[in-house]
Amino acid sequence: MKSKTIVVSIAVSAAAVYEFASNPENLPRWVPSFCKSVTQTNGDWVMQSPTGPVTFRFVENNPFGVLDHSVRLPSGLEIHNPMRVIPNGEGSEVIFTLFQTSNMNDEQYAQDAKLVVQDLRTLKRVLEELHAH
């Protein structure tokens, strides 16, 4: 399976990035390409995506900056996305690994990668604006 690791540097502490990014209620603010809104239903987080409702789950909160998450698409396909926030001096690095799933052609994979880059840049902009002095 093809993979691509995308890294974005953010001039905000890893703890602050993790706190913001791990809260599903913040997803519409930094994942606008995929998450139009989010609600909690029967203990699950449900996002309204361009293709319909999507169930979303982060791994449990942890002190290691792990933001791995699973997305269950309307088709029933479940995708696991490895994601980390690591300290870099006073700032942080956000690392996301994107896999090309079997139902994705090369063009769709390239488009998905562009959207992930765009969303991580949005996360950077939102957090740097929130934490500007």
C-alpha positions as CSV (number, residue, x, y, z in Angstrom):
1,M,0.0,0.0,0.0
2,K,1.4,3.4,-0.9
3,S,1.9,5.9,1.9
4,K,2.8,9.5,2.2
5,T,3.9,11.3,5.4
6,I,2.9,15.0,5.6
7,V,4.5,17.2,8.2
8,V,3.6,20.8,9.2
9,S,5.5,22.9,11.7
10,I,3.4,25.0,14.1
11,A,4.7,27.8,16.3
12,V,2.6,26.6,19.2
13,S,3.6,24.1,22.0
14,A,2.9,20.5,21.3
15,A,0.6,20.4,24.4
16,A,-1.6,23.2,23.1
17,V,-1.7,21.7,19.6
18,Y,-2.7,18.3,21.0
19,E,-5.3,19.8,23.3
20,F,-7.0,21.6,20.4
21,A,-6.6,18.9,17.7
22,S,-7.8,16.1,20.0
23,N,-11.1,17.7,20.7
24,P,-13.6,16.5,18.0
25,E,-15.6,19.7,18.5
26,N,-12.8,21.6,16.9
27,L,-12.7,19.5,13.7
28,P,-14.9,21.9,11.6
29,R,-12.4,24.7,12.4
30,W,-9.4,22.9,10.9
31,V,-10.7,20.1,8.7
32,P,-13.2,22.1,6.6
33,S,-12.5,20.0,3.5
34,F,-14.1,17.0,5.1
35,C,-15.9,18.0,8.3
36,K,-18.8,20.4,7.8
37,S,-20.1,19.9,11.4
38,V,-19.8,17.4,14.2
39,T,-22.1,16.0,16.9
40,Q,-22.0,13.4,19.5
41,T,-24.6,10.6,19.1
42,N,-24.8,7.6,21.4
43,G,-21.2,8.1,22.5
44,D,-19.9,8.3,18.9
45,W,-18.7,11.5,17.1
46,V,-20.5,11.9,13.8
47,M,-19.2,14.3,11.2
48,Q,-21.2,15.6,8.3
49,S,-18.9,15.2,5.4
50,P,-19.4,16.0,1.7
51,T,-20.3,12.3,1.2
52,G,-22.7,12.0,4.2
53,P,-22.4,11.2,7.9
54,V,-19.0,9.7,9.0
55,T,-18.2,8.2,12.4
56,F,-15.0,9.5,13.8
57,R,-12.9,8.1,16.8
58,F,-9.6,9.3,18.2
59,V,-7.4,7.0,20.3
60,E,-7.7,7.6,24.0
61,N,-6.1,10.8,25.3
62,N,-2.5,10.2,26.0
63,P,0.7,12.1,27.0
64,F,2.6,11.1,23.9
65,G,0.9,13.3,21.3
66,V,-0.8,10.4,19.5
67,L,-3.8,11.5,17.5
68,D,-4.4,8.3,15.5
69,H,-8.0,8.2,14.5
70,S,-10.5,6.0,12.6
71,V,-13.1,7.2,10.1
72,R,-16.0,5.0,9.1
73,L,-17.3,6.2,5.7
74,P,-21.0,6.0,4.7
75,S,-20.0,3.0,2.6
76,G,-18.9,1.2,5.8
77,L,-15.2,1.3,4.9
78,E,-13.1,2.1,8.0
79,I,-9.9,4.0,7.5
80,H,-7.2,4.3,10.2
81,N,-5.1,7.4,10.1
82,P,-1.8,7.6,12.1
83,M,-1.2,11.2,13.3
84,R,1.2,12.6,15.9
85,V,2.1,15.9,17.5
86,I,5.7,16.1,18.7
87,P,7.6,19.0,20.4
88,N,10.1,21.0,18.4
89,G,11.6,23.5,20.8
90,E,8.8,25.9,21.8
91,G,6.8,24.8,18.8
92,S,5.7,21.5,17.4
93,E,5.5,19.2,14.4
94,V,2.2,17.6,13.3
95,I,2.8,14.4,11.4
96,F,0.1,12.6,9.4
97,T,0.6,9.4,7.4
98,L,-1.8,9.0,4.5
99,F,-2.3,5.5,3.0
100,Q,-3.7,4.8,-0.5
101,T,-6.5,2.4,0.2
102,S,-7.5,-0.3,-2.3
103,N,-10.6,1.6,-3.4
104,M,-8.6,4.8,-4.3
105,N,-6.9,5.4,-7.7
106,D,-3.8,7.5,-8.0
107,E,-5.7,10.7,-8.9
108,Q,-8.0,10.3,-5.8
109,Y,-5.0,9.6,-3.6
110,A,-3.2,12.7,-4.9
111,Q,-6.3,14.8,-4.3
112,D,-6.7,13.3,-0.8
113,A,-3.0,14.3,0.0
114,K,-3.7,17.9,-1.2
115,L,-6.7,18.1,1.2
116,V,-4.6,16.7,4.1
117,V,-1.9,19.3,3.5
118,Q,-4.6,22.1,3.2
119,D,-6.2,21.0,6.5
120,L,-2.9,20.8,8.4
121,R,-2.1,24.3,7.1
122,T,-5.5,25.4,8.4
123,L,-4.7,23.8,11.8
124,K,-1.4,25.8,11.8
125,R,-3.1,29.1,10.9
126,V,-5.9,28.7,13.5
127,L,-3.6,27.7,16.3
128,E,-1.0,30.4,15.5
129,E,-3.8,33.0,15.5
130,L,-5.2,31.7,18.8
131,H,-1.8,31.8,20.5
132,A,-0.5,35.1,19.0
133,H,0.7,37.5,21.7
